[in-house]
Amino acid sequence: MEESVLIVGGGMGGLITGALLAKEGYRVCILEKNATIGGGLQTFQRSGIEYVTGMHIVGGFHPNGVIYRICKYLGIVDRLTLLPVDADCMDQITYASDGRTYKIASGRNGFINSLANYFPTERENITRYVDRMYEMADQLDHFNLRPTADDLFQFPPEFFMPADEFIDQFTTDLRLRDLFAYMNSLHGAIRGKTPAYIHALLNVFYIEGVSRFVGGSSQLSEALSSTIAAHGGIVYNNAEVVRIAVQDRKITHVEVKNGKHFSADHYISAVHVNELLRVIDSTAFPKSFSNRILSIPNTYSAFFVFIELQERSFPYINHTCYYEQDYGDIWQLEKYTPEWPRSFMYMTPPVANQDEWATHLVVNLVMPYDVVRKWENTVTGKRGAEYEVWKHERVGRVLDRFEELYKGFRAKIKKIYSASPLTLRDYYHAADGSIYGYAKDCQNLMLSQISIFTKVKNLLLTGQCIRLHGICGVPLTAISTVEALVGRNKIIEKL
Ligand SMILES: Cc1cc2nc3c(=O)[nH]c(=O)nc-3n(C[C@H](O)[C@H](O)[C@H](O)COP(=O)(O)OP(=O)(O)OC[C@H]3O[C@@H](n4cnc5c(N)ncnc54)[C@H](O)[C@@H]3O)c2cc1C
C-alpha cells in the first residue's frame, strides 16, 4: 500500500520534494495556485520571448556539483539546457562614481587572480579571504551532500559574525571590501546581520561555476513535473489552497478555492510560512509559534524591468552585470533613497541558438516592500493611476542609468514591461514580496531557524523559508524534508 503525500505549493521546493518522494514510491499530489507551476522558476512570454522572473543564474551544475548530482538522481539532467557563463568573466561590476569596471573570473584561482589583477598588493589578502570561505563552506556537510547531523551551532563563532565584519578582517582597502560583497543581492545581505557562513557558502557556490537556463528557468519545473508524473504523481495548477483543516493537531483535509477537498497520509507545506499560517486553522499551532513566525523579518523585495530589444541592437552578454552608483552602496541595498536606483543587476538571458545579439534584457533592482505598501490593498491591473505613474517614473530612472552605461540605449528598446514588489507578493504569496523568504540575523539566529517538523503531527515544511533560498538551498532542504519521511540520510546516501 503506497502512502500518500499532499504538497501545498508548486515552486522549486514543492516540486523537488514531490519528485524525490514520488521516486521513493509515495503517491504525490501537488497543489499550485497559479496557472503555471514553478514559483520562482516561472517565466512569462511576451512577443515570443520567454522572460525569467526569479531564478536567473544557477550554480552547482558542473559535473559532480551538488545540484548536478540531485538532477542526475532525478533523471532530469538531459532535459535541462544550460549555458555556462564566461569563465574569464562570470560577473562584471561597474561603478558610476569612478567609471571603473571589474571583471571577475570563475573558479577559485580565477576569482583570486582577477581580483589580484586590480589590487596587486592585496593578492595575499584576497587569497586568505577566498581560502577561508572555502574552508567554511567545506565544513557544512549538508551543503556538500554528506550524511550529517547538521547542528549549525556546532560551528565556531566566526560562522555567525556579520558578513561585513568577516570581510573587513582581510583587507583595509575600501574598494576591495566592496568587491568582496558584490554578490550581496544574491542572498539578501544586510550589514551587521547576515551571518558570515551564508556569505561564504553563496560566494563559493557561485565561484565554482555559474550557468543560465537557455530559454528560461521553467524548464526545471517542467522536468521535475515530468518526473513526478512518471512515478504516478500529479501536479495541479490553478489550485489555490484556502484552508488547511486541523483537528487534534492533525490535518484532516485541505480545501482548494474551487471547493474541492484533498486528503492524504502526509502533508508538506512548500509555501512561505506566513502563507501557511494564513490558510491553516488557527488552532493548529501554539500561539507562541505563530507569533514568533510572524515576527521574523523578510528579505527585501525587488522591482523589475523587462526589455525587448530591437533586432541586432544590443550585444548578447554571457555573464551577469552589476551597476553600483558608488562604493559602499552594496551595503545599503535595503534602504530606499531619493537617488534610487543606486545598485542593480542586469543580464541578457540566453535564448535557443543564441547568437551575438541579445533579444531581451532583464533588470533586477532591490526595493523594500514599504515603498509600495500604500497600494497593498489593490490587485493586479487595478492598482490605480497614481501607481502607474509611479511605476513609469521608476522605469524612467532605470533607463537613465542605462543611458549612462550605454549611450543611446532608449533607441534600442522595442517594448518594456515592469513589475513591483506587489507583483512578487501576489504571484508567490510571499510575505512583503520578499525575494528569498526570511532574513537571517546573526544577532538573533534562532529567530529565523525553522524546523521542518511542526507541532501538527502529519505536517512537514520545506521551501526557501526553511534554512536557505535559491538553487543552493531549496533542493537541500527538500532532501531533509523527504528524509523526515523515508529515514535520515537515506536520500543523501543514494546521491
Ligand atoms: C527576483 C528573484 C530572483 C532570484 N534569482 C535567483 C537566482 O538567480 N538564482 C537562485 O538560485 N535563486 C534565485 N532566486 C531565489 C529562488 O527563485 C527561490 O529561492 C526559489 O525559487 C524558492 O522556491 P520555493 O519553492 O521555496 O518558493 P516559491 O518559488 O515561492 O514557490 C512557492 C509556490 O507556492 C505557491 N503558493 C503560494 N501560496 C499558495 C497557496 N495558498 N496554495 C497553493 N499554492 C500556493 C506559489 O504560487 C509558488 O508557486 C530568485 C528569486 C527572486 C524572487
The ligand as a Tripos MOL2 file, in Angstrom:
@<TRIPOS>MOLECULE
LIG
   53    58     1     0     0
SMALL
NO_CHARGES

@<TRIPOS>ATOM
      1 C1         13.6410   38.1180   -8.3330 C.3       1 LIG1
      2 C2         14.2670   36.8520   -7.8800 C.ar      1 LIG1
      3 C3         15.4970   36.4870   -8.3850 C.ar      1 LIG1
      4 C4         16.0880   35.2980   -7.9760 C.ar      1 LIG1
      5 N1         17.2600   34.9040   -8.5590 N.ar      1 LIG1
      6 C5         17.7810   33.7140   -8.2280 C.ar      1 LIG1
      7 C6         18.9170   33.2200   -8.9070 C.ar      1 LIG1
      8 O1         19.4080   33.8390   -9.8420 O.2       1 LIG1
      9 N2         19.4420   32.0260   -8.5070 N.ar      1 LIG1
     10 C7         18.8850   31.3080   -7.4980 C.ar      1 LIG1
     11 O2         19.3960   30.2340   -7.1800 O.2       1 LIG1
     12 N3         17.7890   31.7420   -6.8580 N.ar      1 LIG1
     13 C8         17.2210   32.9100   -7.2000 C.ar      1 LIG1
     14 N4         16.0890   33.3300   -6.5870 N.ar      1 LIG1
     15 C9         15.5440   32.5420   -5.4870 C.3       1 LIG1
     16 C10        14.7570   31.3530   -5.9620 C.3       1 LIG1
     17 O3         13.9880   31.6830   -7.0840 O.3       1 LIG1
     18 C11        13.8700   30.8890   -4.8080 C.3       1 LIG1
     19 O4         14.6700   30.6550   -3.6550 O.3       1 LIG1
     20 C12        13.1030   29.6350   -5.0990 C.3       1 LIG1
     21 O5         12.5020   29.6670   -6.3650 O.3       1 LIG1
     22 C13        12.0690   29.4550   -3.9960 C.3       1 LIG1
     23 O6         11.3790   28.2550   -4.1780 O.3       1 LIG1
     24 P1         10.2270   27.8620   -3.1850 P.3       1 LIG1
     25 O7          9.5800   26.6600   -3.7410 O.co2     1 LIG1
     26 O8         10.7110   27.8060   -1.7870 O.co2     1 LIG1
     27 O9          9.2090   29.1020   -3.1910 O.3       1 LIG1
     28 P2          8.3460   29.6920   -4.3830 P.3       1 LIG1
     29 O10         9.0870   29.6460   -5.6470 O.co2     1 LIG1
     30 O11         7.8160   30.9860   -3.9030 O.co2     1 LIG1
     31 O12         7.1580   28.6470   -4.5110 O.3       1 LIG1
     32 C14         6.0160   28.6870   -3.7070 C.3       1 LIG1
     33 C15         4.8520   28.2770   -4.5800 C.3       1 LIG1
     34 O13         3.7030   28.1500   -3.7690 O.3       1 LIG1
     35 C16         2.6030   28.7050   -4.4620 C.3       1 LIG1
     36 N5          1.5960   29.0770   -3.4680 N.ar      1 LIG1
     37 C17         1.6650   30.0980   -2.5720 C.ar      1 LIG1
     38 N6          0.5500   30.0940   -1.8190 N.ar      1 LIG1
     39 C18        -0.2210   29.0630   -2.2380 C.ar      1 LIG1
     40 C19        -1.4780   28.5370   -1.8540 C.ar      1 LIG1
     41 N7         -2.2130   29.1000   -0.8850 N.pl3     1 LIG1
     42 N8         -1.9590   27.4370   -2.4890 N.ar      1 LIG1
     43 C20        -1.2510   26.8430   -3.4730 C.ar      1 LIG1
     44 N9         -0.0520   27.3120   -3.9000 N.ar      1 LIG1
     45 C21         0.4440   28.3930   -3.2760 C.ar      1 LIG1
     46 C22         3.2050   29.9000   -5.1960 C.3       1 LIG1
     47 O14         2.3980   30.3010   -6.2730 O.3       1 LIG1
     48 C23         4.5430   29.3300   -5.6400 C.3       1 LIG1
     49 O15         4.4440   28.7100   -6.9000 O.3       1 LIG1
     50 C24        15.4530   34.5000   -7.0080 C.ar      1 LIG1
     51 C25        14.2030   34.8650   -6.5040 C.ar      1 LIG1
     52 C26        13.6060   36.0170   -6.9480 C.ar      1 LIG1
     53 C27        12.2300   36.3620   -6.4340 C.3       1 LIG1
@<TRIPOS>BOND
     1     1     2 1
     2     2     3 ar
     3     2    52 ar
     4     3     4 ar
     5     4     5 ar
     6     4    50 ar
     7     5     6 ar
     8     6     7 ar
     9     6    13 1
    10     7     8 2
    11     7     9 ar
    12     9    10 ar
    13    10    11 2
    14    10    12 ar
    15    12    13 ar
    16    13    14 ar
    17    14    15 1
    18    14    50 ar
    19    15    16 1
    20    16    17 1
    21    16    18 1
    22    18    19 1
    23    18    20 1
    24    20    21 1
    25    20    22 1
    26    22    23 1
    27    23    24 1
    28    24    25 2
    29    24    26 1
    30    24    27 1
    31    27    28 1
    32    28    29 2
    33    28    30 1
    34    28    31 1
    35    31    32 1
    36    32    33 1
    37    33    34 1
    38    33    48 1
    39    34    35 1
    40    35    36 1
    41    35    46 1
    42    36    37 ar
    43    36    45 ar
    44    37    38 ar
    45    38    39 ar
    46    39    40 ar
    47    39    45 ar
    48    40    41 1
    49    40    42 ar
    50    42    43 ar
    51    43    44 ar
    52    44    45 ar
    53    46    47 1
    54    46    48 1
    55    48    49 1
    56    50    51 ar
    57    51    52 ar
    58    52    53 1
@<TRIPOS>SUBSTRUCTURE
     1 LIG1         1 GROUP 0 **** ****
